[in-house]
Amino acid sequence: MFIPLLPPKSGYVEVEIDESRKYKKILTEETEKISALESAAADADALAVDQEYRIILLELGVM
């Protein structure tokens, strides 16, 4: 019987490798969708920051 020793961690499962306990990432369709949404949101944020930077440069007459 496997008794968990590590604290629970979202998206991971506890496994025993070489007599030591470690976390292993769980890959499912849902976790892949979440990571895709997170990366899309990060890309959108980066584009918004870049656009704002360019507008500021235009207002200052640098470009």
Distance bins in CASP14 RR format, pairs under 12 A and 6 or more apart:
PFRMAT RR
TARGET T0000
AUTHOR 0000-0000-0000
RMODE 2
METHOD distances of the structure
MODEL  1
2 13 0 0 0 0 0 1 0 0 0 0 0
2 14 0 0 0 0 1 0 0 0 0 0 0
2 15 0 0 0 0 1 0 0 0 0 0 0
2 16 1 0 0 1 0 0 0 0 0 0 0
2 21 0 0 0 0 1 0 0 0 0 0 0
3 14 0 0 0 0 1 0 0 0 0 0 0
3 16 0 0 0 0 0 1 0 0 0 0 0
3 21 0 0 0 0 0 1 0 0 0 0 0
4 12 0 0 0 0 0 1 0 0 0 0 0
4 13 0 0 0 0 1 0 0 0 0 0 0
4 14 1 0 1 0 0 0 0 0 0 0 0
4 15 0 0 0 0 0 1 0 0 0 0 0
4 16 0 0 0 0 0 1 0 0 0 0 0
4 21 0 0 0 0 1 0 0 0 0 0 0
4 23 0 0 0 0 0 1 0 0 0 0 0
5 14 1 0 0 1 0 0 0 0 0 0 0
5 15 0 0 0 0 0 1 0 0 0 0 0
5 16 0 0 0 0 1 0 0 0 0 0 0
5 20 0 0 0 0 0 1 0 0 0 0 0
5 21 1 0 1 0 0 0 0 0 0 0 0
5 22 0 0 0 0 0 1 0 0 0 0 0
5 23 0 0 0 0 0 1 0 0 0 0 0
6 12 0 0 0 0 1 0 0 0 0 0 0
6 13 0 0 0 0 1 0 0 0 0 0 0
6 14 1 0 1 0 0 0 0 0 0 0 0
6 15 0 0 0 0 1 0 0 0 0 0 0
6 16 0 0 0 0 0 1 0 0 0 0 0
6 20 0 0 0 0 0 1 0 0 0 0 0
6 21 1 0 1 0 0 0 0 0 0 0 0
6 22 0 0 0 0 1 0 0 0 0 0 0
6 23 1 0 0 1 0 0 0 0 0 0 0
6 24 0 0 0 0 0 1 0 0 0 0 0
7 14 0 0 0 0 1 0 0 0 0 0 0
7 21 0 0 0 0 0 1 0 0 0 0 0
7 23 0 0 0 0 1 0 0 0 0 0 0
8 14 0 0 0 0 1 0 0 0 0 0 0
8 23 0 0 0 0 1 0 0 0 0 0 0
9 21 0 0 0 0 0 1 0 0 0 0 0
9 22 0 0 0 0 0 1 0 0 0 0 0
9 23 1 0 1 0 0 0 0 0 0 0 0
9 24 0 0 0 0 0 1 0 0 0 0 0
9 25 0 0 0 0 1 0 0 0 0 0 0
9 26 0 0 0 0 0 1 0 0 0 0 0
10 23 0 0 0 0 0 1 0 0 0 0 0
10 25 0 0 0 0 0 1 0 0 0 0 0
10 26 0 0 0 0 1 0 0 0 0 0 0
10 30 0 0 0 0 0 1 0 0 0 0 0
10 31 0 0 0 0 1 0 0 0 0 0 0
10 34 0 0 0 0 0 1 0 0 0 0 0
11 23 0 0 0 0 1 0 0 0 0 0 0
11 24 0 0 0 0 1 0 0 0 0 0 0
11 25 1 0 0 1 0 0 0 0 0 0 0
11 26 1 0 1 0 0 0 0 0 0 0 0
11 27 0 0 0 0 1 0 0 0 0 0 0
11 28 0 0 0 0 1 0 0 0 0 0 0
11 30 0 0 0 0 1 0 0 0 0 0 0
11 31 1 0 0 1 0 0 0 0 0 0 0
11 32 0 0 0 0 0 1 0 0 0 0 0
11 34 0 0 0 0 1 0 0 0 0 0 0
11 35 0 0 0 0 0 1 0 0 0 0 0
12 21 0 0 0 0 0 1 0 0 0 0 0
12 22 0 0 0 0 1 0 0 0 0 0 0
12 23 1 0 1 0 0 0 0 0 0 0 0
12 24 1 0 0 1 0 0 0 0 0 0 0
12 25 1 0 1 0 0 0 0 0 0 0 0
12 26 1 0 0 1 0 0 0 0 0 0 0
12 27 0 0 0 0 0 1 0 0 0 0 0
12 31 0 0 0 0 0 1 0 0 0 0 0
13 21 0 0 0 0 0 1 0 0 0 0 0
13 22 0 0 0 0 1 0 0 0 0 0 0
13 23 1 0 0 1 0 0 0 0 0 0 0
13 24 1 0 1 0 0 0 0 0 0 0 0
13 25 0 0 0 0 1 0 0 0 0 0 0
13 26 1 0 1 0 0 0 0 0 0 0 0
13 27 0 0 0 0 0 1 0 0 0 0 0
13 28 0 0 0 0 0 1 0 0 0 0 0
13 31 0 0 0 0 0 1 0 0 0 0 0
14 20 0 0 0 0 0 1 0 0 0 0 0
14 21 1 0 1 0 0 0 0 0 0 0 0
14 22 1 0 0 1 0 0 0 0 0 0 0
14 23 1 0 0 1 0 0 0 0 0 0 0
14 24 1 0 0 1 0 0 0 0 0 0 0
14 25 0 0 0 0 0 1 0 0 0 0 0
14 26 0 0 0 0 0 1 0 0 0 0 0
15 21 1 0 0 1 0 0 0 0 0 0 0
15 22 1 0 1 0 0 0 0 0 0 0 0
15 23 1 0 0 1 0 0 0 0 0 0 0
15 24 1 0 1 0 0 0 0 0 0 0 0
15 25 0 0 0 0 0 1 0 0 0 0 0
15 26 0 0 0 0 0 1 0 0 0 0 0
16 22 1 0 0 1 0 0 0 0 0 0 0
16 23 0 0 0 0 0 1 0 0 0 0 0
16 24 0 0 0 0 0 1 0 0 0 0 0
17 23 0 0 0 0 0 1 0 0 0 0 0
17 24 0 0 0 0 1 0 0 0 0 0 0
25 31 0 0 0 0 1 0 0 0 0 0 0
25 32 0 0 0 0 0 1 0 0 0 0 0
25 35 0 0 0 0 0 1 0 0 0 0 0
26 32 0 0 0 0 0 1 0 0 0 0 0
26 34 0 0 0 0 0 1 0 0 0 0 0
26 35 0 0 0 0 0 1 0 0 0 0 0
27 33 0 0 0 0 0 1 0 0 0 0 0
27 34 0 0 0 0 0 1 0 0 0 0 0
27 35 0 0 0 0 1 0 0 0 0 0 0
28 34 0 0 0 0 1 0 0 0 0 0 0
28 35 0 0 0 0 0 1 0 0 0 0 0
29 35 0 0 0 0 0 1 0 0 0 0 0
29 36 0 0 0 0 0 1 0 0 0 0 0
30 36 0 0 0 0 0 1 0 0 0 0 0
30 37 0 0 0 0 0 1 0 0 0 0 0
31 37 0 0 0 0 0 1 0 0 0 0 0
31 38 0 0 0 0 0 1 0 0 0 0 0
32 38 0 0 0 0 0 1 0 0 0 0 0
32 39 0 0 0 0 0 1 0 0 0 0 0
33 39 0 0 0 0 0 1 0 0 0 0 0
33 40 0 0 0 0 0 1 0 0 0 0 0
34 40 0 0 0 0 0 1 0 0 0 0 0
34 41 0 0 0 0 0 1 0 0 0 0 0
35 41 0 0 0 0 0 1 0 0 0 0 0
35 42 0 0 0 0 0 1 0 0 0 0 0
36 42 0 0 0 0 0 1 0 0 0 0 0
36 43 0 0 0 0 0 1 0 0 0 0 0
37 43 0 0 0 0 0 1 0 0 0 0 0
37 44 0 0 0 0 0 1 0 0 0 0 0
38 44 0 0 0 0 0 1 0 0 0 0 0
38 45 0 0 0 0 0 1 0 0 0 0 0
39 45 0 0 0 0 0 1 0 0 0 0 0
39 46 0 0 0 0 0 1 0 0 0 0 0
40 46 0 0 0 0 0 1 0 0 0 0 0
40 47 0 0 0 0 0 1 0 0 0 0 0
41 47 0 0 0 0 0 1 0 0 0 0 0
41 48 0 0 0 0 0 1 0 0 0 0 0
42 48 0 0 0 0 0 1 0 0 0 0 0
42 49 0 0 0 0 0 1 0 0 0 0 0
43 49 0 0 0 0 0 1 0 0 0 0 0
43 50 0 0 0 0 0 1 0 0 0 0 0
44 50 0 0 0 0 0 1 0 0 0 0 0
44 51 0 0 0 0 0 1 0 0 0 0 0
45 51 0 0 0 0 0 1 0 0 0 0 0
45 52 0 0 0 0 0 1 0 0 0 0 0
46 52 0 0 0 0 0 1 0 0 0 0 0
46 53 0 0 0 0 0 1 0 0 0 0 0
47 53 0 0 0 0 0 1 0 0 0 0 0
47 54 0 0 0 0 0 1 0 0 0 0 0
48 54 0 0 0 0 0 1 0 0 0 0 0
48 55 0 0 0 0 0 1 0 0 0 0 0
49 55 0 0 0 0 0 1 0 0 0 0 0
49 56 0 0 0 0 0 1 0 0 0 0 0
50 56 0 0 0 0 0 1 0 0 0 0 0
50 57 0 0 0 0 0 1 0 0 0 0 0
51 57 0 0 0 0 0 1 0 0 0 0 0
51 58 0 0 0 0 0 1 0 0 0 0 0
52 58 0 0 0 0 0 1 0 0 0 0 0
52 59 0 0 0 0 0 1 0 0 0 0 0
53 59 0 0 0 0 0 1 0 0 0 0 0
53 60 0 0 0 0 0 1 0 0 0 0 0
53 62 0 0 0 0 0 1 0 0 0 0 0
53 63 0 0 0 0 0 1 0 0 0 0 0
54 60 0 0 0 0 0 1 0 0 0 0 0
54 61 0 0 0 0 0 1 0 0 0 0 0
54 62 0 0 0 0 1 0 0 0 0 0 0
54 63 1 0 0 1 0 0 0 0 0 0 0
55 61 0 0 0 0 0 1 0 0 0 0 0
55 62 0 0 0 0 0 1 0 0 0 0 0
55 63 0 0 0 0 1 0 0 0 0 0 0
56 62 0 0 0 0 1 0 0 0 0 0 0
56 63 0 0 0 0 1 0 0 0 0 0 0
57 63 1 0 1 0 0 0 0 0 0 0 0
END
